[in-house]
């Protein structure tokens, strides 16, 4: 069955069962480009904004209680994830998010009409604009909903970083006594422990966790009540100063009214800051995952100093091959986040005068970046890091066959002499210890006492004869 709706452009027919209306229908035809829907968290955030607005409009007397209660019930349902299939629009759309706002207005109006016993499309009962959008503009509800959605996704990302940090620190403790070769610029360097290697990764993730946790504070200021450009036109003064308080109560988030609503309406630079910190986290993850892949390379022809959990067969042609699929997946997610950061930056700088028309692009990149990175980090922690095993014999063999002890020898014989001994050891295929003994620079017991890798991995370990 069908129903007809009309706007100033003409009449259109819609399925009688749908909750969206003519504006959503037109937008779905105009913006069918990316096959990516508006993010569910943005929809939920927008619904709770509509509920706060309806509650405040009832309080100020501008919205009849019967209608307001129906809108609030509808908004609460959508905020809980109901009617998700009614939000059909492409994430990339013109109009600064107006179509997403109208999609919400129409769905809530028709659901409220249904609650009141009417038929969908009977906007004389509940109107998408006169009632659901009362005292609002896309230009204040959309940015506010975007901030709510970003906070709700940012906090799990910070927690995922905390989980990963914890997993790395467990391995730091587990591998504290395993000696290995440290490398700089992919060349033999000096002795370290495997635990120290994990400690550095944990510390880097700790910084990312803290930065992401703190930047949430900058997202709390919202421009709700500013309506079209931040002046609050068509909104009662009581509404302007009270609606954010209602929103704070509904969300449980520490939201506050922006001191300058015009600034909050036209400038979105806070999202560049957030995206930049997500990108920093992505960079840390790429480095970590690259190290994991390198140290686990092999099993016979590579470093082979750690063993990653075997999660799935790695090849359709090479039997027995197992690949480091989780570090590879996380690396790809991190690369994607870096690309999304650029899109966010371009969207923010593209704002003009009193409004930024490109917030849909910002939303379409920021929210998936937050979500995918959090999921990837959790998977890395629990399905990869937690199951890593060390190969202590391989670690020790690499250390003892390297030139690492030449650095410790330098304070005893001088840099040039130590370099000469290292060069000779390489040329003759010997380890540095054998060359030292042949040159009678130290006895075997002196080498064991003075050049112990256990000592050389601690601060202040300058050896003297």
N, C-alpha and C positions, 0 to 999 in steps of 0.2 A: 504494500500500500504506500501511497505517496502523499506528501503535503506540499503546499506552495508557500514560499516566503517572498517578501518583496523588500528591496532597498531602493535608493534613489537612482540606481542604474537599471532597475527593472525587476522582473519576477523570475524565480528559479524553482525548480521542483527538487525535493529531497525525499529520501526514504522516510516514511513516517516514524520508523523505529529509532532513528538516530537522535542524539541529544544536541549535536552541533547544528548550526544554522547557515544562512545564506553567505555570510561573510567568510566563514570557514570553508564553505564549498568553493567559493571563488579563489580563495588563497591556495587551496589544495591544487587547483588547476594552474595557478600562476607560478607556484614555487616547487614543482615536482622535479628536483634536480639532483639531490645528493643521496637519496634513499636512506637518509639518516633522519629519524624523527626527533622532535624536540625532546630533550633529556627528561626522563621521569622525575628527577629531583627538582627541576625547574617547574614542572607542572605542579608538584606537591607544594613547592614554595609559593607559587602564585595562588594556589587555592587557599592557603592559610592567610595570605595577604588579603584576599577577598573576604574571608571570614572576619578578620580584624576590622576591615572597613565597614562591613555590614553591622557589626556590633557597635561601632562608634557612631554610625549614622542613626542607629536606633536610639542611642543614648542622647544624641543631640536633637532628636525629634524629626529628623528629615526622612526617616524610613519607617513605615508602618511595621509594628512588631510582628504581625502575622507573616508578612512578606519577608522581613528580616530574619525571622527564625527559620523559615524555609530555606533561605539562601545560606544561612549558617550551617544548617544540617547538610545541604548539598556540598558546600565547601569542605566541611569536615570529612565527608565521605571521600571526596576526591583527594584530599590531603592524606588519606590513609591508603591511597592506591586504587580506589574503586573508579570505575568508568574510564580506565586508562585507554581503552580502545577507541574512545571518542576524541582523543587528541591526535589527529591524523596528519598534522602539518609537517612539512619538511623543516629541518632545523635551520636551513639557509633561506632567509626570506627578507624581502624589502620591508621598509616601514618601521624600523627600530623595534620590532617585536609586537607591533599593533595586531597582527594577525593571530599571534599566540594569545594575546590578551583577549581578543574577540572570541577566539575558540573557547577560552575559559568562560567568558561572559555568557555565551550562548549555551554551553553545557550546564552551567549552574542555573541559568534562568529556566531552562527546560526541565531540569531535575527538580527545581523548586516548584514549578508549575505542577509537575507530577505529584509532588508531596502534598500540594494543596488540592489535589483532586481534579486538576484540569488536563487538557490535552496539549501535547508538545506543539509549540508554535503559537500558542495563545498568549502573545506578549502583552496583551491588555491586562493580564493577570500578574505576570512578572516580566519586566522588560530587561533585556541584556544591558542596555546602557542607562536608562533612567533609574533602574534599581540596583542591578549588580555592580555597575561601574560608577555608581553615585560617589561624588567627591574625589574621583580618581582620574588619572590619565595613564595611558601606557607608559608614559615617560617617568612616572614615579613608581608604579607597581612592578614593572618589569625589572628595572635595576634592583629594586628591593628584593624581589623573588630570587634574582640571580645571586645576590649576596647570601641569602639564606641557604640556597642550594650549595654554594661554594663552601660555606662554613660546615654544612652537614657532610660534605665529602672530604674536606680538608682534615677534619679531626680524625677520621679513620685512617687517613694517610699518615698522619703523625704517629698514630698508634701502631701502624704497620712497621714504620721505621723503628719504633721502640722494640717491637717483637724481633725484628731482624738484628738490632743491636744486641739484644739478649742472647740470640742464637750464636752470634759471633763471639760474644764474651764467654759463653760456655765452652766453645772450642778453644778460645784463648787459654782458659784454665786447663782444659784437657790436654792440650799440646804444649804446655809450658816447658816441658823437659826435653822436647825433641829438637835436637840441633840440626841445622841445615845451612845451606849456602844462601847468603843474600846476594841479590843481583842489582846492578845499576846499569841502565842503558843496554840491557840484555846481555851484560858481561858479568863474569864472576866478580864479586865485591868482597864482603867480609862475612864472618859467621854471624848468624842470628838464630833465634828459635822459631819454630813454626807458630808457637803461641804469640810471639811478638808480631808476626805477620798478620795474624787474625786481630790482634789488638789495634793495629793501625786502621784496619777496615772498620772495626767497631767504633772507633773514635770519629771517623769521618761520617758514618751514619748517624752518630749521636748529634753531631752539629746540624745535619739536615733535619733531624727530628725536632731539635730545639727551634730552629729557624721557622719551620712550618707551624709549630705550635704557637709561636709568638705572633706570626703575621695574621693569625685569625683575628686578633684584636682590631686590625685595620679594616676588616670587613664588617665590623659591627655597626658602623654609622650608615644609616639609610636615609634616602630622600623622600620616603613616603609622607604625603601631605603637601608636597611641593607641586603636585599636579603637572601641568603642561611644561613649564620651564623653570619651576622652582619658586614661583611667586605665590603659589597656593590659590590661584584663581579658581572660582567655583567651589571652594571648600570652606566650610564654617571654621572660624578661628579655633573653636573648641575641638573640632575634628583634627585640625592641623597639629595641635599640641598634645592631643590625647591618643591618636591612632597608633603611634609607635609603642606606647605603653601597653595597649591591648595586644599588639603583635608580639611583644616581648613575653607576655604572659602565655600566649598560645604556643610559642615555639620553644620556650625555655632557654632561649639564647640571650646573651647580654646585649641586645640591640639598643641603639640610641639614635635619636633624631640628629641628623647632620646639622651642625651649626649654620652652615650656609647651604640651603637647599638648592640654590641655583648651581653652585659648584658640584654638588652631588648629582645633579641631573645631567650636566654636560661633560663632566670629567670622569674618566674611568681608569685613571693611572694606577689605582690600587691593584687592579687586576694584572697590570704589567709586573708589579712587585711580586704578587703571588706566583704568577707564571714563571718569573725569573728564579724564584726559590725552588719551584718544582723542577725547573731545568737544572739547577745546581744539584738537586738530589739525583736526577737522571744521570748527570755526568759522573757522580760518585758511583752509581750502580754500574755504569758501563765499565769504569775502571775496575771495580770489584769483580764483575763477571769475566772480564778479560783475564784477570789474574787467575781466577778459578779455572778457566779453560786451559790456560797455559800450564799451571802447576799440575793439572790432572791429565795433561796430554800423554798419549801413549796408546796402549798400556806399556809397550816395550820400546817404541821409537821416540818417545818424548820425555818430559821431565818426570812424570809419574810419581811425584812426591806426595800427592794426596789422591784419594779415590772418591769420586762423586757417587751418589746413589745411582744404581742402574734402574732406570725408569721405563725404558722401552727399547725395542730393537732399533738399531740405528741405520740400517741400510737394506734396500730391496735387492742388492746384488752381492754384498760382502757379508757372508755369514759371521755371526758372533760380534759384529761391530756395535758398539754402544756409544752414542754421542752425548755431549753435555747440553742436552736440549733445554733445560731450565735456564741456565745462564744465557743461552742464545735467545730464548723467548724474552727474558727480561731486558736484554740489550736492545731488541727490536722495539719493545714498548718504550724504552728510554729514548731511542732515536725518534720515535713518533712524538713523544712529549716535546722534544726539542723543536720539531717542525711545528707543533701546535703553539709553542711559545712565540714563534715568528708571526703566525696568523693572529694571535692575541695582540701582539705589539702593533701590527698594522691596523687592526680594528680600532684600537684605542687612539692611535694618532689620527685616524680618519674622521674623528668627530669634528663637527663644524658649528661654531657659534653656540646656540643654546641647547644642542642635542647631539648625541652620537647615534647615527642611524645604523651602525654596524655591530650593535650589541648581540644580535643573533649569531654572527660569526664568532664573537668572543665566547658566547655561551656554548656554541657547538664544538669549541676546542678546549675550553677550560674545564668544563665538567667531565667530559670523557677522559681528559688527561689525569685529573685527580682520581677518578675511579679506577682506571686501568692500572695506574702506577701502584695504587694501594693493593689491588688484587695481585699484581705481579710480585710485589715485595713479600706479601704473605706466602705466596707459593714458593718463592725462593728460600725464605726462612725455614718453612716447615717441611718442604719436600726435597730440599737440597742441602742447605747448611747443616741442619740438624743431623743429617745422615752421613756427613763427610767422615772419612777415615784417613788416618795418616799412614804413610809408608816410611817408617823411621829408618829402615835399613837403606832405602834408596836415598833418603835425605843425607844420611851419614856418608854414604859412598860418594855422592856428589861433592860434599864438603871436603872430604879428605883428598880427593883427586884434583881439587881446584887450586888456584893460586891465592886463596883467601888469606892464608897465614903470612903471605909476604907483607901485607899491610902491618900486621902485628910485629913483624921482624924489623921494620924500618927504624923504630926508636933504638934498636940494639946496634945495627950496623950502618945506618944511614939509608936515605931514600935510594940513592943511585946504586949502592951495593945490593939492596933488596930487589930492585928492578932487574939487575943483572942476573941474580939468582932465579928470579921468576922466569926470565927469558930462557935461561938454560934449562930449567925444568920442563918448559913447554917444548923446547927443541929436542930434548932427549926422551920425551914421553915419560918423565918421572914426576912424582909429586914433590912439593916444595920441601917436605920433611926429609926426604932422602938426600936431596942436594945439600941441605944444611948439615946433615951428618957427614957427607963426603967432604965438605969443606972444613969440617971440624970446628964449626962456629959454636955449636952447642952439642952437649951430649944428649942421648936419648931421654934420660931422666930430666934434664933441664928443659928440653922441648916439652915434655909431658907436663912439667910444672909451670913453665912460663907461658906457653902458647896454648893453654887449654881453651878450647872454644867456649866451654862453660863460663870462663872468666871473661873472655873477649866479647860476650854478648851483654855485658853490664856496663853502666857508666863508670868512667874513671879507670878503665882497664888498660893503662899504659904499662907495658911490661919492661922491666929492666933486669939486666944480668947482675 
